[in-house]
């Protein structure tokens, strides 16, 4: 599934175009199921003050951190696991594909708790 999502260029381009059309300055974004980090990077490029890239797979999370460092956005974008996430602000959320299903199964209580805290 992940390979298919990575190779789905029209889908990724649509997300990137949509994100770039938003005014994200002074906003924080929660990218659940961040995967390759491309949409987190898009949010940072669109001016988001913070991007929380949530990824459950430890190997992918470490790769995300390196991707953000390489792209010089590691000050505003950070990779984390949902159980380690602390939010003291309202966030815009993006959850798609596999992440939506997995979040529902494994992390919905934590996400709802964070969501309730940010309202």
N, C-alpha and C positions, 0 to 999 in steps of 0.2 A: 504494500500500500504506500509506504513512504517513497519508494522509488517512483511509483506512478505519479505521486503528487509533485515530486521534484522535477519530473519530466513534463509536467502539464504547464507548458509555457503560457498558453492563453489565460489560464486560471491565475497564475502568478502575476502576469502583466496586468490583468484586470484589478487584482488586489492592490498592486503597486500604484496604478493610476488612480484608483479610488482613494487610497490613503494620501497620495500626494495632493489631491484636490481638497483635503480637509485642512482647516486651520487648527493645528495642534499646538501652537505656541502657548506656553504656560499650562499645558495639560499633561497628565500622566496617562500612560497606556499600559494595559495588562495584556500581554500576548500569551495566551494559554495554549500549550502545544507548539512552542516556538520553532521546533524542528531546526531547519537550516539557519534560521534567524533573519531571512530575507525581509519578512514583513516587519520585524522589530527594527531593522536598519531603515526601512522605508519610513516608519513612524518617526525615527530620529531625524531623518532627512527632511521630514515635513515639519520639524520644529518642536517635537514633543520635549518637554523639559526632563522627563523620566520615562524610560521604557523598562518594564519588568517582564523579562522573557522567561516564562515558566516552562520548564521541560522536566519530565519525570525520568527520562533515561540518563543515568549518570555520565556515560560516555558522550552523549550528544550535548549535555550541559557543559562539560569541559570544553568541547569543540566550540560551542557558542561563545563561551568566555574568551577563547582565543580569537574567534572571528571578530568579536567586538573590539578587542585590543588592536588587532591588525587594521581594522577600519577606523581606529582612533575615535571610537564612540563609547569606550568603556567607562567614561565618567558619567554618562547619561543613560546608558543601556547596561543592564546587568542580568546575567542568567541566574536563575534560582529554581529550587524545587518548591512546589506549592506549600508544603508543610513548613518551609523556612521563610515564607513570605510575610513581611510585616508591612501593612499599609496604613498610613496616617492621612490619606488623601483620597479624593474621589478619582476613579480611573475609568477610561474608556476600555472596553474589553473586546477582544477578538478571540473566538474559539471556533475552530472549523474542523471538518473531517474527523479523523480518528480521535483527535483531542477532545472533541465534544462528547463522544461516547465514553472515553476513558475517564474524563473529568466527572461525568455523571456516576460512573461505577465506583471510582476510587477516591475522588477528592471533592465531591459535591458539598459535603458538610463544611469543609475548610473554606471553599470558595464562597458559600453562602454566609459563613461567619465573617469573612473579610468584606464581603459586599455590605452586610448589615453595619459593620463598623465604619464604612466609608460614606454612609448616607446621613 
